[in-house]
């Protein structure tokens, strides 16, 4: 759909919900973030120690959220949240732009021109998704949070649920209200987006319309 085209007017507002990894970007972004934050040697060391977890996840024996939490505990646990947020903002500014899909950004631009509310709903870490998304023109972000100790350091555990599967719909409704109150466009590329796409009036799986 070109930018010059418009949708038929309705009495409902319109919300456009975009997955992040693989939809707005060409690939998963956690590994690039860890490489940017820790360096290649540290990531390789941690990957070796995490190999049973990574193998279990690849074979479908370990849940997505459990596997992610083990990785984050190993790689990021004990870091100061203020430092990690600065690294996330730098990653958002310096690395993410090269990973974006042009067609997805064009679709975002079209929704913004129509006056639609645009949100990112992602299992990726909020500490780098949010600064990028708000600068890119999104209205809000729902993503995965890290647990912070009272002293300002992170445990590596997730704070709340991994923003994956049905949690994506719950987070969207927390931001925008029940999906029956608006026309929902949803964009995703994986099984973690299944419930979000099922809730949409216009669902796009692994395809951004022209």
Backbone as a chain_set.jsonl record, in Angstrom:
{"seq": "XXXXXXXXXXXXXXXXXXXXXXXXXXXXXXXXXXXXXXXXXXXXXXXXXXXXXXXXXXXXXXXXXXXXXXXXXXXXXXXXXXXXXXXXXXXXXXXXXXXXXXXXXXXXXXXXXXXXXXXXXXXXXXXXXXXXXXXXXXXXXXXXXXXXXXXXXXXXXXXXXXXXXXXXXXXXXXXXXXXXXXXXXXXXXXXXXXXXXXXXXXXXXXXXXX", "coords": {"N": [[0.855, -1.184, 0.0], [0.688, 2.107, -0.93], [2.014, 5.274, 0.274], [0.287, 7.219, -0.461], [-2.21, 6.151, -0.473], [-5.235, 5.596, 1.359], [-7.019, 4.162, 4.13], [-10.386, 2.908, 4.391], [-12.638, 5.093, 6.012], [-13.544, 4.661, 9.44], [-15.499, 4.345, 12.47], [-13.878, 3.679, 14.48], [-10.744, 4.128, 16.211], [-7.399, 3.529, 14.941], [-4.906, 1.121, 15.506], [-1.559, 0.232, 15.096], [0.407, -2.488, 15.496], [3.621, -3.589, 15.92], [5.822, -6.302, 15.836], [9.275, -6.672, 16.849], [12.074, -7.951, 16.537], [13.072, -9.455, 13.566], [10.873, -8.494, 12.245], [10.58, -5.583, 12.257], [13.291, -5.448, 12.203], [16.026, -7.106, 10.472], [16.944, -9.361, 11.693], [17.385, -11.296, 14.744], [18.017, -9.395, 17.69], [19.238, -9.661, 20.168], [21.731, -11.048, 20.414], [23.514, -9.308, 18.897], [23.29, -7.112, 20.666], [24.406, -8.141, 23.039], [27.013, -8.653, 22.149], [27.818, -6.046, 21.564], [27.717, -4.979, 24.106], [29.268, -6.637, 25.829], [31.434, -7.659, 24.412], [33.184, -9.798, 22.065], [34.74, -11.96, 23.047], [33.824, -12.448, 25.692], [31.154, -13.077, 25.2], [31.427, -15.411, 23.686], [32.6, -17.099, 25.614], [30.499, -17.198, 27.517], [28.52, -18.352, 25.928], [29.519, -20.921, 25.579], [29.375, -21.927, 28.195], [26.665, -21.85, 28.449], [25.774, -23.731, 26.7], [24.271, -26.218, 27.12], [21.699, -25.195, 27.755], [21.137, -23.667, 25.449], [21.125, -25.656, 23.508], [18.983, -27.21, 24.431], [16.882, -25.403, 24.129], [16.915, -25.071, 21.325], [16.102, -27.6, 20.558], [13.538, -27.592, 21.406], [13.018, -28.287, 24.011], [13.25, -26.642, 26.161], [11.576, -23.899, 27.491], [10.946, -20.756, 25.871], [11.02, -18.365, 27.467], [12.324, -19.269, 29.806], [14.813, -20.106, 28.807], [15.771, -17.656, 27.798], [15.968, -16.16, 30.172], [17.973, -17.565, 31.56], [20.15, -17.066, 29.89], [20.348, -14.275, 30.146], [20.821, -13.959, 32.888], [23.338, -15.172, 33.101], [24.866, -13.569, 31.317], [24.351, -10.827, 31.845], [23.737, -10.464, 34.513], [24.369, -8.865, 37.608], [25.28, -6.468, 36.614], [25.203, -2.864, 36.684], [22.152, -1.178, 36.51], [21.876, 1.445, 35.555], [24.205, 1.785, 34.053], [23.799, -0.183, 32.117], [21.522, 0.763, 30.836], [22.556, 3.047, 29.584], [24.291, 1.802, 27.785], [22.375, 0.44, 26.296], [20.999, 2.567, 25.089], [23.047, 3.594, 23.519], [23.511, 1.415, 21.837], [21.023, 1.368, 20.54], [21.186, 3.742, 19.084], [23.56, 3.494, 17.576], [23.858, 0.916, 16.449], [21.402, -0.441, 15.845], [20.11, 0.982, 13.638], [21.349, -0.027, 11.29], [20.324, -2.542, 11.112], [17.698, -2.497, 10.377], [14.666, -3.143, 8.537], [13.903, -1.87, 5.431], [11.367, -1.858, 4.192], [9.654, -2.258, 6.322], [10.005, 0.064, 7.823], [9.026, 1.895, 6.011], [6.374, 1.135, 6.034], [5.684, 1.771, 8.664], [5.946, 4.559, 8.409], [3.812, 5.057, 6.679], [1.594, 4.38, 8.322], [1.874, 6.337, 10.302], [1.436, 8.65, 8.802], [-1.256, 8.321, 8.325], [-2.268, 8.906, 10.756], [-2.423, 6.938, 12.678], [-2.17, 5.1, 15.769], [0.893, 3.909, 16.76], [2.664, 1.104, 17.876], [5.289, -0.774, 19.412], [5.498, -4.17, 20.064], [7.21, -6.377, 21.787], [9.395, -9.149, 22.505], [11.974, -8.539, 22.944], [14.569, -6.724, 24.766], [13.483, -4.023, 26.709], [15.189, -1.943, 27.346], [16.797, -1.257, 25.179], [15.031, -1.3, 23.019], [12.99, 0.602, 23.536], [14.262, 3.302, 23.553], [15.102, 3.407, 20.871], [12.64, 3.038, 19.461], [10.935, 5.177, 20.25], [12.346, 7.36, 19.263], [12.149, 6.743, 16.577], [9.536, 7.283, 16.043], [7.405, 5.829, 17.051], [4.527, 5.472, 19.177], [4.39, 4.152, 21.594], [5.815, 1.502, 23.637], [5.904, -1.932, 24.342], [7.736, -4.226, 25.963], [10.263, -6.601, 27.034], [11.223, -6.639, 30.438], [13.958, -6.195, 32.752], [14.783, -7.518, 35.959], [15.435, -5.465, 38.744], [17.58, -5.001, 41.436], [17.376, -3.688, 44.809], [19.633, -2.123, 45.147], [20.171, -1.074, 42.701], [21.392, -2.708, 40.856], [21.191, -5.325, 38.389], [19.585, -8.546, 38.35], [19.491, -10.236, 36.228], [17.341, -11.81, 35.877], [13.953, -11.922, 34.589], [11.651, -9.252, 34.896], [8.459, -9.585, 35.582], [6.44, -11.117, 32.989], [7.89, -12.696, 30.09], [7.651, -10.931, 27.087], [5.909, -12.359, 25.025], [4.053, -14.462, 22.847], [0.828, -14.991, 24.19], [1.2, -13.024, 26.044], [1.858, -10.79, 24.619], [-0.574, -9.849, 23.602], [-1.866, -9.25, 25.99], [-0.227, -7.171, 26.946], [-0.562, -5.288, 24.906], [-3.296, -4.68, 25.23], [-3.19, -3.569, 27.748], [-1.952, -1.194, 27.159], [-3.571, -0.002, 25.161], [-6.233, -0.657, 25.548], [-9.05, -2.962, 25.254], [-9.051, -5.09, 22.354], [-11.308, -4.888, 20.786], [-12.02, -2.268, 20.721], [-10.755, -0.803, 18.803], [-9.453, -0.683, 15.431], [-7.197, -3.095, 14.513], [-4.02, -3.399, 13.215], [-1.543, -5.783, 12.741], [1.807, -6.909, 12.841], [4.064, -9.476, 12.345], [6.518, -12.18, 12.743], [6.991, -14.702, 13.763], [6.377, -17.643, 15.883], [5.959, -16.539, 18.336], [4.362, -14.391, 17.856], [1.871, -15.274, 17.258], [-0.59, -15.165, 18.741], [-1.042, -12.42, 18.899], [-1.31, -11.747, 16.187], [-3.586, -13.238, 15.638], [-5.484, -11.815, 17.012], [-5.832, -9.583, 15.505], [-7.39, -7.289, 13.177], [-6.315, -6.884, 10.718], [-3.834, -8.828, 9.735], [-0.408, -9.455, 9.308], [1.852, -11.713, 8.419], [5.167, -12.294, 8.306], [5.294, -10.652, 6.076], [5.382, -7.502, 4.715], [3.09, -5.231, 3.533], [3.056, -3.654, 0.264]], "CA": [[0.0, 0.0, 0.0], [1.525, 3.292, -1.017], [1.722, 6.295, 1.27], [-0.797, 8.071, -0.939], [-3.473, 5.469, -0.262], [-5.809, 5.671, 2.692], [-7.996, 3.112, 4.411], [-11.75, 3.404, 4.493], [-12.864, 5.651, 7.345], [-14.413, 3.939, 10.362], [-15.716, 5.051, 13.724], [-12.881, 3.223, 15.441], [-9.339, 4.497, 15.986], [-6.581, 2.458, 14.384], [-3.643, 0.833, 16.173], [-0.634, -0.62, 14.349], [1.309, -3.144, 16.454], [4.736, -4.216, 15.229], [6.894, -7.054, 16.467], [10.561, -6.014, 16.6], [13.065, -8.827, 15.908], [12.622, -10.176, 12.383], [9.776, -7.771, 11.59], [11.175, -4.278, 12.007], [14.706, -5.701, 11.911], [16.278, -8.264, 9.605], [17.428, -10.496, 12.475], [17.315, -11.176, 16.185], [18.909, -8.324, 18.13], [19.858, -9.902, 21.479], [23.149, -11.357, 20.259], [24.259, -8.074, 18.624], [23.352, -6.283, 21.862], [25.379, -8.727, 23.961], [28.339, -8.415, 21.586], [28.092, -4.618, 21.743], [27.833, -4.687, 25.538], [30.26, -7.451, 26.534], [32.566, -8.027, 23.577], [33.075, -11.126, 21.455], [35.338, -13.016, 23.87], [32.938, -12.748, 26.819], [29.953, -13.742, 24.679], [31.815, -16.78, 23.324], [32.763, -17.833, 26.875], [29.183, -17.447, 28.101], [27.802, -19.284, 25.058], [30.017, -22.267, 25.889], [28.804, -22.322, 29.476], [25.209, -21.956, 28.277], [25.472, -24.64, 25.588], [23.14, -27.124, 27.382], [20.451, -24.436, 27.648], [20.918, -23.304, 24.052], [20.753, -26.883, 22.793], [17.634, -27.574, 24.863], [15.934, -24.483, 23.479], [16.88, -25.384, 19.9], [15.367, -28.855, 20.399], [12.179, -27.417, 21.899], [12.889, -28.901, 25.327], [13.273, -25.584, 27.165], [10.694, -22.787, 27.141], [11.59, -19.522, 25.407], [11.268, -17.45, 28.572], [13.315, -19.858, 30.704], [16.103, -20.041, 28.127], [16.204, -16.258, 27.756], [16.361, -15.735, 31.515], [19.269, -18.165, 31.871], [21.155, -16.321, 29.124], [20.5, -12.934, 30.707], [21.464, -14.09, 34.2], [24.751, -15.452, 32.865], [25.566, -12.513, 30.574], [24.138, -9.46, 32.327], [23.524, -10.421, 35.956], [25.374, -8.162, 38.382], [25.6, -5.163, 36.042], [24.414, -1.757, 37.197], [21.123, -0.866, 35.527], [22.149, 2.747, 34.937], [25.224, 1.563, 33.024], [23.203, -0.985, 31.055], [20.631, 1.641, 30.083], [23.394, 3.856, 28.707], [24.727, 0.919, 26.706], [21.209, 0.194, 25.458], [20.753, 3.773, 24.284], [24.11, 3.676, 22.515], [23.214, 0.355, 20.868], [19.873, 1.814, 19.761], [21.599, 4.813, 18.181], [24.719, 3.186, 16.727], [23.841, -0.409, 15.822], [20.096, -0.837, 15.328], [19.739, 1.498, 12.312], [21.862, -0.873, 10.206], [19.62, -3.826, 11.137], [16.289, -2.286, 10.079], [14.11, -3.486, 7.223], [13.391, -0.652, 4.797], [9.931, -1.956, 3.924], [8.946, -2.105, 7.59], [10.04, 1.475, 8.18], [8.09, 2.558, 5.101], [5.024, 0.837, 6.528], [5.515, 2.634, 9.834], [5.725, 5.92, 7.917], [2.443, 5.126, 6.157], [0.663, 4.421, 9.452], [1.991, 7.647, 10.945], [0.771, 9.624, 7.928], [-2.703, 8.147, 8.488], [-2.645, 9.293, 12.116], [-2.662, 5.749, 13.496], [-1.314, 4.901, 16.936], [1.867, 2.875, 16.412], [3.323, 0.564, 19.06], [6.136, -1.96, 19.291], [5.188, -5.213, 21.048], [8.383, -7.194, 21.525], [10.052, -9.912, 23.56], [13.32, -7.993, 23.121], [14.735, -5.947, 25.99], [12.981, -2.664, 26.605], [16.233, -0.943, 27.565], [17.257, -0.721, 23.897], [13.919, -1.137, 22.078], [12.257, 1.843, 23.788], [14.883, 4.518, 23.025], [15.052, 3.41, 19.403], [11.27, 3.146, 18.962], [10.403, 6.519, 20.457], [13.028, 8.232, 18.307], [11.67, 6.393, 15.239], [8.186, 7.8, 15.862], [6.366, 5.018, 17.68], [3.849, 6.125, 20.294], [4.666, 3.455, 22.845], [6.557, 0.25, 23.549], [5.744, -2.984, 25.351], [8.837, -5.157, 25.732], [10.653, -7.388, 28.196], [11.938, -5.881, 31.463], [14.875, -6.901, 33.624], [14.605, -7.301, 37.391], [16.445, -4.587, 39.336], [17.677, -5.098, 42.892], [17.242, -2.422, 45.518], [20.855, -1.333, 45.042], [20.32, -0.575, 41.336], [22.018, -3.706, 40.005], [20.202, -6.274, 37.871], [19.823, -9.964, 38.622], [19.432, -10.979, 34.973], [16.001, -12.392, 35.776], [12.938, -11.064, 33.992], [10.671, -8.62, 35.773], [7.213, -9.848, 34.871], [6.496, -12.164, 31.967], [8.507, -12.461, 28.787], [6.618, -10.382, 26.196], [5.925, -13.405, 24.001], [2.8, -15.196, 22.777], [-0.374, -14.326, 24.709], [1.609, -11.842, 26.801], [1.845, -9.642, 23.703], [-1.95, -9.332, 23.569], [-2.131, -8.643, 27.295], [0.486, -5.895, 27.015], [-1.231, -4.361, 23.988], [-4.549, -4.237, 25.838], [-2.84, -2.685, 28.862], [-1.616, 0.104, 26.578], [-4.567, 0.577, 24.254], [-7.58, -1.135, 25.826], [-9.454, -4.186, 24.567], [-8.874, -4.992, 20.913], [-12.565, -4.565, 20.13], [-12.243, -0.816, 20.737], [-10.026, -0.166, 17.71], [-9.047, -1.544, 14.324], [-5.823, -3.476, 14.797], [-3.071, -3.931, 12.247], [-0.458, -6.428, 13.468], [2.898, -7.373, 11.989], [4.925, -10.388, 13.081], [7.262, -13.107, 11.904], [7.338, -15.947, 14.447], [5.315, -18.234, 16.706], [5.703, -15.639, 19.457], [3.398, -13.372, 17.424], [0.651, -15.955, 16.811], [-1.791, -14.659, 19.419], [-1.221, -11.028, 18.487], [-1.834, -11.756, 14.822], [-4.948, -13.779, 15.678], [-6.371, -10.786, 17.564], [-5.839, -8.411, 14.626], [-8.307, -7.167, 12.041], [-5.452, -7.004, 9.54], [-2.631, -9.493, 10.235], [0.623, -9.655, 8.304], [2.86, -12.654, 8.912], [6.365, -12.342, 7.457], [5.127, -9.884, 4.84], [4.974, -6.114, 4.857], [2.454, -4.865, 2.255], [3.615, -2.526, -0.496]], "C": [[0.889, 1.231, 0.0], [1.106, 4.311, 0.019], [0.549, 7.161, 0.856], [-2.162, 7.455, -0.708], [-3.938, 5.652, 1.171], [-6.762, 4.509, 2.887], [-9.377, 3.734, 4.507], [-11.998, 3.929, 5.896], [-13.807, 4.778, 8.168], [-14.605, 4.799, 11.593], [-14.674, 4.69, 14.771], [-11.517, 3.858, 15.159], [-8.577, 3.288, 15.463], [-5.279, 2.351, 15.167], [-2.83, -0.089, 15.275], [0.391, -1.171, 15.326], [2.369, -3.927, 15.691], [5.573, -5.057, 16.198], [8.219, -6.374, 16.098], [11.537, -6.927, 15.851], [12.468, -9.593, 14.73], [11.488, -9.511, 11.643], [10.23, -6.359, 11.249], [12.66, -4.408, 11.674], [14.848, -6.941, 11.037], [16.667, -9.504, 10.388], [17.14, -10.267, 13.947], [18.347, -10.148, 16.656], [19.586, -8.592, 19.467], [21.351, -10.188, 21.352], [23.951, -10.114, 19.88], [24.361, -7.161, 19.841], [24.383, -6.824, 22.848], [26.807, -8.522, 23.456], [28.756, -6.961, 21.775], [28.395, -4.294, 23.199], [29.03, -5.369, 26.184], [31.536, -7.711, 25.748], [32.485, -9.481, 23.149], [33.618, -12.228, 22.361], [34.402, -13.417, 25.006], [31.684, -13.48, 26.35], [30.271, -15.184, 24.299], [31.979, -17.648, 24.568], [31.402, -18.189, 27.472], [28.382, -18.433, 27.258], [28.241, -20.716, 25.319], [29.408, -22.781, 27.193], [27.29, -22.553, 29.378], [24.814, -22.999, 27.233], [24.365, -25.657, 25.901], [21.783, -26.425, 27.259], [20.138, -24.103, 26.198], [20.507, -24.506, 23.225], [19.334, -27.312, 23.151], [16.572, -26.701, 24.238], [15.794, -24.82, 22.0], [16.069, -26.652, 19.621], [13.925, -28.769, 20.883], [11.939, -27.999, 23.273], [12.839, -27.868, 26.452], [12.444, -24.408, 26.653], [11.495, -21.539, 26.779], [11.965, -18.601, 26.561], [12.327, -17.962, 29.533], [14.707, -19.766, 30.094], [16.636, -18.612, 28.107], [16.699, -15.802, 29.127], [17.714, -16.327, 31.908], [20.399, -17.431, 31.146], [21.413, -14.969, 29.77], [21.147, -12.959, 32.085], [22.972, -14.28, 34.018], [25.484, -14.237, 32.289], [25.477, -11.138, 31.234], [23.964, -9.35, 33.839], [24.68, -9.757, 36.68], [25.795, -6.818, 37.815], [24.705, -4.086, 36.659], [23.425, -1.311, 36.131], [21.388, 0.463, 34.837], [23.178, 2.617, 33.822], [24.63, 0.82, 31.83], [22.246, -0.145, 30.209], [21.42, 2.535, 29.131], [23.895, 3.04, 27.517], [23.578, 0.605, 25.752], [20.895, 1.367, 24.553], [21.801, 3.924, 23.187], [23.904, 2.624, 21.426], [22.061, 0.772, 19.954], [20.281, 2.847, 18.722], [22.63, 4.364, 17.156], [24.605, 1.897, 15.93], [22.507, -0.728, 15.159], [19.766, -0.268, 13.947], [20.209, 0.63, 11.15], [21.126, -2.208, 10.11], [18.163, -3.712, 10.693], [15.917, -2.734, 8.673], [13.469, -2.237, 6.629], [11.884, -0.701, 4.605], [9.107, -1.803, 5.193], [8.907, -0.643, 8.012], [9.142, 2.297, 7.262], [6.651, 2.33, 5.543], [4.712, 1.649, 7.774], [5.204, 4.063, 9.391], [4.306, 6.079, 7.381], [1.435, 5.214, 7.293], [0.703, 5.787, 10.142], [1.305, 8.727, 10.122], [-0.743, 9.537, 8.035], [-3.189, 8.572, 9.872], [-2.922, 8.117, 13.032], [-1.727, 5.72, 14.702], [-0.397, 3.713, 16.658], [2.62, 2.423, 17.657], [4.214, -0.601, 18.664], [5.751, -2.911, 20.415], [6.239, -6.298, 20.862], [8.865, -7.948, 22.754], [11.484, -9.43, 23.791], [13.359, -7.095, 24.358], [14.31, -4.495, 25.792], [14.102, -1.633, 26.665], [16.883, -0.478, 26.269], [16.133, -0.545, 22.878], [13.237, 0.216, 22.279], [12.972, 3.089, 23.255], [14.896, 4.572, 21.504], [13.642, 3.715, 18.908], [10.703, 4.555, 19.122], [11.061, 7.519, 19.51], [12.528, 7.993, 16.884], [10.246, 6.863, 14.989], [7.078, 6.943, 16.407], [5.787, 5.756, 18.88], [4.133, 5.45, 21.622], [5.338, 2.125, 22.561], [6.112, -0.669, 24.672], [6.803, -4.028, 25.041], [9.195, -5.837, 27.05], [11.533, -6.569, 29.141], [12.878, -6.792, 32.255], [14.608, -6.551, 35.085], [15.773, -6.478, 37.94], [16.421, -4.763, 40.847], [17.558, -3.715, 43.516], [18.464, -1.53, 45.412], [21.126, -0.84, 43.621], [21.015, -1.527, 40.381], [20.962, -4.711, 39.54], [20.603, -7.701, 38.231], [20.006, -10.752, 37.326], [18.097, -11.673, 34.791], [15.047, -11.398, 35.107], [12.058, -10.476, 35.081], [9.326, -8.703, 35.077], [7.443, -10.891, 33.784], [7.297, -11.717, 30.752], [7.411, -12.001, 27.826], [6.557, -11.22, 24.917], [4.572, -14.097, 24.014], [1.621, -14.391, 23.307], [-0.035, -13.088, 25.531], [1.626, -10.601, 25.917], [0.451, -9.02, 23.641], [-2.273, -8.642, 24.889], [-1.47, -7.275, 27.401], [-0.149, -4.852, 26.101], [-2.508, -3.813, 24.605], [-4.292, -3.346, 27.048], [-2.511, -1.282, 28.362], [-2.811, 0.783, 25.914], [-6.007, 0.207, 24.569], [-7.877, -2.404, 25.035], [-9.419, -4.027, 23.062], [-10.171, -4.705, 20.155], [-12.824, -3.072, 20.016], [-11.555, -0.098, 19.592], [-9.784, -1.186, 16.596], [-7.564, -1.82, 14.467], [-5.127, -4.038, 13.562], [-1.924, -4.552, 13.048], [0.536, -7.031, 12.491], [3.822, -8.26, 12.816], [5.595, -11.389, 12.171], [7.52, -14.461, 12.551], [6.167, -16.457, 15.275], [5.003, -17.369, 17.923], [4.703, -14.556, 19.143], [2.03, -13.959, 17.094], [-0.604, -15.359, 17.436], [-2.081, -13.21, 19.043], [-1.826, -10.954, 17.091], [-3.274, -12.263, 14.793], [-5.953, -12.751, 16.181], [-6.591, -9.619, 16.614], [-6.955, -8.456, 13.588], [-7.556, -7.337, 10.728], [-4.112, -7.553, 10.026], [-1.673, -9.757, 9.085], [1.745, -10.497, 8.893], [3.991, -12.76, 7.895], [6.177, -11.627, 6.131], [4.645, -8.484, 5.186], [4.341, -5.691, 3.536], [3.13, -3.68, 1.602], [2.767, -1.276, -0.319]], "O": [[1.758, 1.366, 0.861], [0.01, 4.243, 0.575], [-0.113, 7.767, 1.699], [-3.171, 8.159, -0.741], [-3.13, 5.84, 2.08], [-7.258, 3.936, 1.917], [-9.513, 4.945, 4.682], [-11.613, 3.286, 6.872], [-14.765, 4.22, 7.632], [-13.968, 5.841, 11.75], [-14.597, 5.322, 15.825], [-11.172, 4.1, 14.002], [-9.061, 2.158, 15.537], [-4.631, 3.357, 15.457], [-3.35, -1.076, 14.755], [1.158, -0.413, 15.919], [2.049, -4.822, 14.908], [5.982, -4.573, 17.253], [8.276, -5.593, 15.148], [11.803, -6.71, 14.669], [11.471, -10.298, 14.885], [11.163, -9.911, 10.525], [10.259, -5.982, 10.078], [13.217, -3.581, 10.952], [13.909, -7.721, 10.884], [16.719, -10.596, 9.821], [16.708, -9.187, 14.349], [19.431, -10.048, 16.08], [20.446, -7.809, 19.87], [22.152, -9.631, 22.102], [24.994, -9.872, 20.489], [25.384, -6.506, 20.042], [25.149, -6.056, 23.429], [27.71, -8.247, 24.246], [29.907, -6.676, 22.105], [29.23, -3.438, 23.491], [29.732, -4.761, 26.993], [32.592, -7.955, 26.33], [31.81, -10.293, 23.781], [33.033, -13.309, 22.441], [34.208, -14.607, 25.254], [31.207, -14.394, 27.021], [29.473, -16.084, 24.561], [31.549, -18.801, 24.581], [31.173, -19.327, 27.882], [27.648, -19.259, 27.799], [27.417, -21.631, 25.283], [28.979, -23.932, 27.276], [26.719, -23.346, 30.127], [23.632, -23.133, 26.917], [23.567, -25.946, 25.009], [20.833, -26.994, 26.722], [18.995, -24.243, 25.763], [19.649, -24.402, 22.349], [18.57, -27.73, 22.281], [15.501, -27.176, 23.86], [14.681, -24.854, 21.475], [15.428, -26.767, 18.577], [13.174, -29.74, 20.79], [10.791, -28.191, 23.673], [12.432, -28.185, 27.57], [12.601, -23.98, 25.51], [12.578, -21.302, 27.314], [13.092, -18.111, 26.628], [13.142, -17.183, 30.028], [15.666, -19.397, 30.77], [17.817, -18.384, 28.369], [17.729, -15.136, 29.23], [18.521, -15.641, 32.535], [21.467, -17.203, 31.714], [22.563, -14.561, 29.926], [21.938, -12.075, 32.415], [23.777, -13.635, 34.69], [26.591, -13.914, 32.722], [26.435, -10.367, 31.183], [24.035, -8.251, 34.389], [25.842, -10.05, 36.4], [26.571, -6.097, 38.44], [23.591, -4.368, 37.099], [23.805, -1.089, 34.982], [21.143, 0.588, 33.637], [23.052, 3.253, 32.776], [24.917, 1.148, 30.679], [22.173, -0.327, 28.994], [20.998, 2.756, 27.996], [23.92, 3.524, 26.386], [23.78, 0.513, 24.541], [20.563, 1.184, 23.382], [21.488, 4.329, 22.068], [24.097, 2.9, 20.242], [22.113, 0.558, 18.743], [19.776, 2.83, 17.6], [22.59, 4.792, 16.002], [25.188, 1.785, 14.852], [22.477, -1.23, 14.035], [19.18, -0.986, 13.137], [19.531, 0.559, 10.125], [21.288, -2.93, 9.127], [17.458, -4.72, 10.636], [16.733, -2.708, 7.752], [12.6, -1.622, 7.246], [11.195, 0.294, 4.828], [7.992, -1.282, 5.154], [7.885, -0.166, 8.505], [8.558, 3.291, 7.695], [5.812, 3.225, 5.438], [3.601, 2.158, 7.926], [4.303, 4.703, 9.933], [3.667, 7.109, 7.6], [0.516, 6.031, 7.24], [-0.339, 6.323, 10.519], [0.664, 9.62, 10.677], [-1.442, 10.535, 7.863], [-4.393, 8.594, 10.127], [-3.586, 8.274, 14.056], [-0.62, 6.257, 14.651], [-0.877, 2.621, 16.351], [3.15, 3.245, 18.404], [3.931, -1.322, 17.707], [5.686, -2.514, 21.579], [6.18, -7.059, 19.896], [8.765, -7.468, 23.883], [12.137, -9.87, 24.737], [12.321, -6.751, 24.923], [14.721, -3.832, 24.84], [13.972, -0.552, 26.089], [17.474, 0.602, 26.247], [16.257, 0.271, 21.964], [12.937, 0.906, 21.305], [12.341, 3.881, 22.554], [14.725, 5.638, 20.912], [13.464, 4.559, 18.03], [10.054, 5.065, 18.209], [10.398, 8.427, 19.011], [12.485, 8.92, 16.075], [9.785, 6.848, 13.847], [5.907, 7.286, 16.248], [6.467, 6.561, 19.518], [4.119, 6.102, 22.666], [5.423, 1.678, 21.417], [5.961, -0.239, 25.816], [6.775, -4.647, 23.978], [8.508, -5.663, 28.056], [12.466, -5.893, 28.708], [12.63, -7.989, 32.407], [14.25, -5.417, 35.403], [16.937, -6.751, 37.646], [15.361, -4.684, 41.468], [17.632, -2.7, 42.823], [18.358, -0.313, 45.568], [22.178, -0.257, 43.355], [21.211, -1.194, 39.212], [19.958, -4.922, 40.22], [21.781, -8.02, 38.393], [20.613, -11.823, 37.333], [17.751, -12.081, 33.683], [15.307, -10.196, 35.067], [11.759, -11.139, 36.074], [9.073, -7.989, 34.107], [8.524, -11.472, 33.687], [7.371, -10.53, 30.431], [6.35, -12.621, 27.761], [7.085, -10.834, 23.874], [3.996, -14.3, 25.083], [1.432, -13.237, 22.921], [-0.874, -12.203, 25.699], [1.431, -9.487, 26.403], [0.317, -7.796, 23.628], [-2.884, -7.573, 24.903], [-2.081, -6.325, 27.891], [-0.264, -3.681, 26.466], [-2.777, -2.615, 24.515], [-5.093, -2.459, 27.343], [-2.76, -0.297, 29.057], [-3.033, 1.982, 26.081], [-6.921, 0.711, 23.916], [-7.052, -2.861, 24.243], [-9.721, -2.953, 22.542], [-10.123, -4.315, 18.988], [-13.734, -2.648, 19.304], [-11.75, 1.105, 19.42], [-9.899, -2.394, 16.805], [-6.76, -0.89, 14.537], [-5.577, -5.009, 12.954], [-1.387, -3.905, 13.947], [0.163, -7.587, 11.458], [4.307, -7.844, 13.868], [5.296, -11.457, 10.978], [8.2, -15.298, 11.958], [5.119, -15.818, 15.368], [3.909, -17.453, 18.482], [4.235, -13.864, 20.047], [1.125, -13.228, 16.693], [-1.575, -15.081, 16.733], [-3.24, -12.825, 18.888], [-2.752, -10.179, 16.851], [-4.09, -11.775, 14.011], [-7.13, -12.8, 15.826], [-7.432, -8.758, 16.872], [-7.4, -9.528, 13.178], [-8.092, -7.865, 9.753], [-3.339, -6.833, 10.657], [-2.077, -10.225, 8.02], [2.492, -10.041, 9.759], [3.804, -13.246, 6.779], [6.842, -11.966, 5.153], [3.632, -8.309, 5.863], [4.998, -5.782, 2.499], [3.7, -2.818, 2.271], [3.085, -0.23, -0.884]]}, "num_chains": 1, "name": "protein.A"}
